[in-house]
Amino acid sequence: MAGTVQRLAELAVRVGVGVQPGQDVVVVGWDVEQAPIVRAVAEAAYAGGARFVSTLYWDQHVKRSRLRHAPAESLGFVPDWWEAMTAESVARRSAQIAVWGDPHRELFDDVSPERAANDQMPYTPSLMEAIGRGDIAWTVVPGPCPGVARAMLGAPDVDRLWELLTPMLRLDAPDPERAWREHIARLQRRAELLQQRDFTALRFRGGGTDLTVGLLAGARWMTAALETTWGAQMVVNMPSEEVFTTPDHRRTEGVVRATRPVQLDGLGRVEGLTIRFERGRAVRIDATHGADRARAQMATDAGAARLVS
């Protein structure tokens, strides 16, 4: 397993964000359980020439304590040091690598969804805006650990989870970096074909879903291979099989049903989620479990109930 972790770390550094000599890197672990992967990424980043690597971990148990006990009016507070880290990452053209995977998926089941929706740490508006503008080179990679394995497989079998993820991440290829560059090239050709079709809307049907999504005029089809404002290449999530475009947020009509559980960051799990859209807005949200959590998330601001890309 150690060799697999090392290959993932090297892939994140070389292909995910393309760390350059002298560049600063921030590695964020979704939980302290993922420390071995975070350390491997830091090692790969320094080996790739990074000037300084900062490592951060989010302890979901501590976040739960805040959500249970902190004054309601304080839950939207973002500490100055976090905002400074975001601003510094932009100013220094840093790279950020997120090691993803929630090992405590039922931890927030007893927390008020309205309170949970007000605490946006660590993915705050300023950070997401910087990422959206391309001011930070970033990528997200999986963080297999006992908690994630338990949630996905029913047992804390991390070796088995790595077996499942390895081919998806192309870590079993003789040269994973080359395999990824070839894969991205295939996805880009697919995006080009979709661009040529000049679709004005897409219709999704099946499994309880009948949804029509209008597309924004002039929008481009893209892949997870993006570029920063200064021209650095990045693959923003790994694994990835996606091509995507920009919906017209005013022209979504119909019903979409999630056939698998949905994990809302910091809000917990939602099962059997069904959403009805009218004129681009989610007007009815139902679920067999956690409907109030989905409703709370979609009430956080004026645009939260609309599709974006």
C-alpha positions in Angstrom: 0.0 0.0 0.0 2.9 2.4 0.7 3.9 2.3 -2.9 0.4 3.1 -4.0 0.2 6.0 -1.7 3.5 7.3 -3.1 2.3 7.0 -6.7 -0.9 8.9 -5.8 1.1 11.7 -4.1 3.4 12.0 -7.1 0.4 12.1 -9.4 -1.2 14.9 -7.4 2.0 16.9 -7.4 3.1 16.4 -11.1 -0.2 16.2 -12.9 -2.8 17.5 -10.4 -1.2 20.9 -9.8 2.2 20.7 -11.6 4.3 21.9 -8.7 7.1 24.2 -10.0 10.5 24.8 -8.4 10.1 27.5 -5.7 6.4 27.3 -5.5 4.5 27.2 -2.2 2.1 24.3 -1.6 -0.8 23.9 0.8 -2.0 20.3 1.5 -5.4 20.1 3.2 -6.5 16.8 4.7 -10.2 16.4 5.2 -9.5 14.5 8.4 -6.6 13.6 10.6 -7.1 9.9 9.5 -5.6 10.9 6.2 -2.2 12.0 7.7 -0.2 9.3 5.9 -1.4 10.5 2.5 -0.9 14.2 3.4 2.7 13.4 4.4 3.3 11.5 1.2 2.0 14.5 -0.8 4.3 16.9 1.1 7.3 14.6 0.4 6.5 14.5 -3.3 6.0 18.3 -3.3 9.4 19.0 -1.7 11.0 16.4 -4.1 9.4 18.4 -6.9 11.0 21.6 -5.8 8.4 23.2 -3.6 9.8 26.1 -1.5 7.4 25.5 1.5 4.6 23.0 2.1 1.9 23.9 4.6 -0.3 21.0 5.9 -3.7 21.5 7.5 -6.2 19.0 8.9 -9.9 19.4 9.7 -11.1 17.6 12.8 -14.8 17.0 12.1 -15.3 16.2 15.8 -14.2 19.7 16.7 -16.4 21.2 14.0 -19.3 19.2 15.5 -18.6 20.8 18.9 -18.7 24.3 17.3 -22.0 23.5 15.6 -23.6 22.2 18.8 -22.4 24.9 21.2 -21.2 28.1 19.6 -23.6 31.1 19.5 -25.6 31.0 16.3 -24.4 34.5 15.3 -20.8 33.3 15.4 -21.2 30.3 13.0 -20.5 32.4 9.9 -17.2 33.7 11.4 -14.0 33.0 9.4 -10.8 33.6 11.2 -8.4 36.2 9.9 -5.6 33.6 9.6 -7.6 31.6 7.1 -8.5 34.6 5.0 -4.8 35.6 5.1 -3.8 32.1 3.9 -6.2 32.4 1.0 -4.9 35.9 0.1 -1.3 34.7 0.4 -2.0 31.7 -1.9 -3.3 34.0 -4.5 -0.5 36.5 -4.2 2.2 33.8 -4.3 0.5 31.7 -7.0 0.5 28.7 -4.6 -0.8 25.3 -5.3 -3.4 23.6 -3.1 -4.0 19.9 -2.9 -7.0 18.6 -1.1 -7.0 15.0 0.3 -10.7 14.2 0.2 -13.0 11.7 1.9 -15.2 12.1 4.9 -14.6 9.3 7.4 -17.4 10.4 9.8 -20.5 10.5 7.6 -23.0 10.3 10.4 -21.3 12.6 12.8 -23.6 15.6 12.1 -26.9 13.7 12.1 -27.8 15.2 15.4 -26.8 18.8 14.4 -29.3 21.3 13.2 -29.1 21.6 9.4 -29.6 25.4 9.6 -26.7 25.8 12.0 -24.5 23.5 9.9 -25.2 25.4 6.7 -23.9 28.6 8.3 -20.5 27.2 9.0 -18.7 27.1 5.6 -15.2 26.3 6.9 -12.9 25.3 5.3 -14.3 26.0 1.9 -15.2 29.6 2.4 -16.5 32.1 -0.2 -13.2 33.8 -0.6 -11.3 30.5 -1.3 -14.0 29.3 -3.7 -13.9 32.6 -5.6 -10.1 32.4 -5.9 -10.3 28.9 -7.2 -13.1 29.7 -9.6 -11.1 32.6 -11.0 -8.1 30.4 -11.5 -6.0 32.3 -9.1 -4.8 29.1 -7.3 -3.6 25.9 -8.8 -5.6 23.2 -7.2 -6.6 19.5 -7.3 -8.6 17.1 -5.2 -7.5 13.5 -4.7 -9.1 10.7 -2.7 -8.0 10.0 0.9 -8.6 6.3 1.7 -8.6 5.7 5.4 -10.5 3.3 7.8 -13.5 5.6 8.1 -14.0 6.1 4.4 -13.6 2.4 3.8 -16.2 1.7 6.5 -18.6 4.1 4.9 -18.1 2.7 1.4 -17.5 -1.0 2.0 -19.1 -1.7 5.4 -15.8 -2.5 7.0 -12.5 -0.5 7.6 -10.7 -2.5 4.9 -8.4 0.2 3.5 -6.5 -2.3 1.4 -9.7 -3.3 -0.4 -10.6 0.4 -1.0 -7.2 1.0 -2.5 -7.7 -2.0 -4.8 -10.9 -0.4 -6.1 -9.4 3.1 -6.5 -6.1 2.1 -8.1 -7.4 1.4 -11.6 -9.7 4.5 -11.5 -6.6 6.6 -10.7 -4.5 4.7 -13.3 -2.0 4.0 -10.6 -1.6 0.5 -12.0 -0.3 1.8 -15.3 3.5 1.4 -16.0 3.7 5.2 -16.1 0.7 6.8 -14.3 1.6 10.3 -15.3 1.7 9.4 -19.0 -1.5 7.4 -18.6 -3.3 10.5 -17.2 -2.1 12.8 -19.9 -3.4 10.4 -22.5 -6.7 10.1 -20.7 -7.1 13.8 -20.5 -6.4 14.1 -24.2 -9.2 11.6 -24.9 -11.6 13.6 -22.7 -10.6 16.8 -24.5 -11.4 15.2 -27.8 -14.8 14.2 -26.5 -15.4 17.8 -25.3 -14.5 19.1 -28.8 -17.1 16.7 -30.4 -19.8 18.0 -28.0 -18.8 21.6 -28.7 -19.3 20.9 -32.4 -22.9 19.7 -31.8 -23.9 23.1 -30.5 -26.5 21.8 -28.1 -28.9 24.3 -26.6 -30.2 22.0 -23.9 -29.7 18.5 -22.4 -32.4 16.1 -21.3 -31.7 13.4 -18.6 -34.1 10.5 -18.2 -34.1 7.3 -16.1 -34.3 6.1 -12.5 -36.9 8.6 -11.6 -35.2 11.5 -13.3 -36.7 13.5 -16.1 -34.8 16.8 -16.2 -34.1 19.3 -19.0 -31.2 21.6 -18.5 -30.9 24.6 -20.8 -27.3 25.6 -21.7 -25.9 29.0 -21.6 -25.3 30.5 -25.0 -21.7 30.5 -26.0 -20.7 28.2 -23.2 -17.7 25.8 -23.8 -17.5 22.1 -23.1 -14.5 21.4 -20.8 -12.7 18.7 -18.9 -11.1 18.6 -15.4 -7.9 19.8 -17.1 -7.9 23.6 -16.5 -5.5 26.4 -16.5 -4.7 29.1 -13.9 -4.7 32.8 -14.7 -0.9 32.7 -15.2 -1.1 29.7 -17.5 -0.2 26.8 -15.2 -1.9 23.5 -16.2 -3.8 21.5 -13.6 -6.2 18.5 -13.3 -8.6 19.6 -10.7 -10.0 16.3 -9.5 -8.7 12.8 -9.8 -10.1 10.4 -10.7 -12.1 12.1 -13.4 -14.2 10.9 -16.4 -16.2 14.1 -16.9 -16.8 16.6 -19.5 -19.0 19.5 -18.5 -20.4 22.9 -19.6 -22.3 25.8 -18.1 -26.1 25.6 -17.6 -28.3 28.6 -18.0 -29.5 28.9 -14.4 -32.9 30.2 -15.6 -33.7 27.2 -17.8 -33.8 24.0 -15.7 -37.2 22.2 -15.7 -38.2 18.8 -14.3 -37.2 16.3 -11.6 -33.9 14.8 -10.7 -33.5 11.8 -8.4 -30.2 10.8 -6.8 -30.0 7.0 -6.9 -27.2 6.9 -4.4 -26.6 8.7 -1.1 -25.2 12.2 -1.3 -22.7 13.5 1.2 -23.1 17.2 1.9 -19.9 18.8 3.2 -20.4 19.5 6.9 -24.1 18.7 6.8 -24.1 14.9 6.7 -25.7 12.3 4.4 -28.8 12.6 2.3 -30.5 9.5 0.9 -33.3 9.2 -1.7 -32.9 12.8 -2.7 -35.4 14.1 -5.2 -35.4 17.7 -6.5 -38.0 19.4 -8.7 -36.9 22.4 -10.7 -39.1 25.2 -12.2 -37.6 28.1 -14.2 -34.2 27.1 -13.1 -34.9 27.0 -9.3 -35.3 24.1 -7.0 -38.8 24.5 -5.7 -39.3 21.1 -4.0 -36.7 19.0 -2.2 -37.6 15.6 -0.8 -35.5 12.7 0.6 -36.0 9.5 2.6 -33.3 10.7 4.9 -31.8 14.2 5.4 -34.2 16.3 3.4 -33.9 19.1 5.8 -30.1 19.1 5.3 -30.5 19.5 1.6 -33.0 22.3 2.1 -30.7 24.1 4.4 -27.9 24.0 2.0 -30.0 25.3 -0.8 -31.2 28.2 1.4 -27.7 29.6 2.2 -27.9 32.3 -0.4 -30.0 33.5 -3.4 -28.2 31.3 -5.9 -27.9 28.1 -3.9 -31.1 26.6 -5.3 -29.9 27.0 -8.9 -27.6 24.9 -11.0 -24.1 26.2 -11.7 -20.9 24.9 -13.2 
